[in-house]
Amino acid sequence: MTENSPWQPPAGPPPPPPGGPGSRPTPAPGANQPLYGERLPAGHASAGQTPGWQPPPKPGLIPLRPLGFGTLLGASFQVLRRNPRPTFGIALLLNGIVTLLLVGVIGGVAAFAFGRVGSATQESADEVTAGAVGAVVLASLIPLALSVLVGAVLQGIISLEVSRATIGEKLTTRGLWRLARGRIGALIGWSAIVTGAVIVAIVVLALLITLIVSFGGTAGVVIGVILGVLAALGAVVLWFWLATRLSLIPSVLMLERLTLRAAIARSWSLTTGYFWKTLGTQLLVNVIVQTAAQVVSFPVSMVLGIGTALLSPNGELGEDVWLLVVSYLITTIIALVFGAIATVTVSAVTALIYIDIRMRKEGLDLELMRFVEARQTGEAGAGNPYLPAGAAVASAPRTPSGDQPAGAPNDSPWA
């Protein structure tokens, strides 16, 4: 240093950044923000708030993460409250049609068959009575088959509603039917297989027991009774097992748009390792809904019964037969309402179980998050996020009315 040069302080450490010692610059909002499931980089502004992970988003019905038991139960009932018109309305309409057919078919066949019993001679009374009972039993199989069909169709439609509610969308009745277009046939085919298998099993077992009782004498009667009891118990166990393992088929048919054979294998594969969780959740929702229905219907039935007894203490209604009609109508309406609620909630919880299992096994939550982000940024041609990896099909651009243009593929209704 020369004598005339100005004095300079010795070099020291650089001044600390704003915010105090040890603080790091805060990145601009939205810059380099990781997706859910990605580890935060060193020095990220959120690293001190949530060590290593960003909290999962909730764009709609459920948070995009594997679901706990309480979330499954709560969300299944929120589906009905969140969008009641298309869910509860469709369920009430279809269940009402089945009830009307049940009353009309069984009532008409019973009136005709037992009318013949009243006009039969004494010699042919036993044969005519047996034929009347058989006709009523066969007629009751028609509404039973329709109820299975309606249940499968409703589960598929509710699966579509749950899948869209998960990403924050709310569909109309017309929108649900548009998304279900082309897949109702697969649901009908599945319900036909279930109905046919149940009817064949019942007929074969009944014929076997009848033959044993008819030709076995006293021992045959004992063996027939024991076989019937064991078969009934075994059928209950087998039904719960198969129904649980195959309960995701409607959701797979509607969301992954697979063939029926592939959907059966897919449901079996997904429920492997989650059998008891699937069965327990579905049973608990059924118990909750049925208990609520009994709590409401029991006082109504008791009041109607007491009123009928007070008006007709001798049991001869005469001109007061309208009391029976009113009582039956009120009971039927209550059964229809709670039947529709039960159908929606059980179908919703099954769809939520399907989504939860895929989140745990396949990382579906990350695919849904990418879909939501692509939609928010205006990215065109976002494919169906529920398709398995490697099978995604991009949606064709839609017209302003929401319909696909001519020649566009109709197997991916996601926009």
Secondary structure, DSSP 8 states (H G I E B T S, - for coil): --SSS------------TTSTT------TTTT---TTS---TT-TTTTTSSS------SSSS-SS---HHHHHHHHHHHHHHSHHHHHHHHHHHHHHHHHHHHHHHHHHHHHHHHHHHHS-STTHHHHHHHHHHHHHHHHHHHHHHHHHHHHHHHHHHHHHHHHHHTT----HHHHHHHHTTTHHHHHHHHHHHHHHHHHHHHHHHHHHHHHHHHSHHHHHHHHHHHHHHHHHHHHHHHHHHHHHTTTHHHHHHHT---HHHHHHHHHHHTTT-HHHHHHHHHHHHHHHHHHHHHHHHHHHHHHHHHHHHH-TTS--GGGGHHHHHHHHHHHHHHHHHHHHHHHHHHHHHHHHHHHHHHHHH-HHHHHHHHHHHHHTT-S----TTS-TT---------TTS---TT--SS----
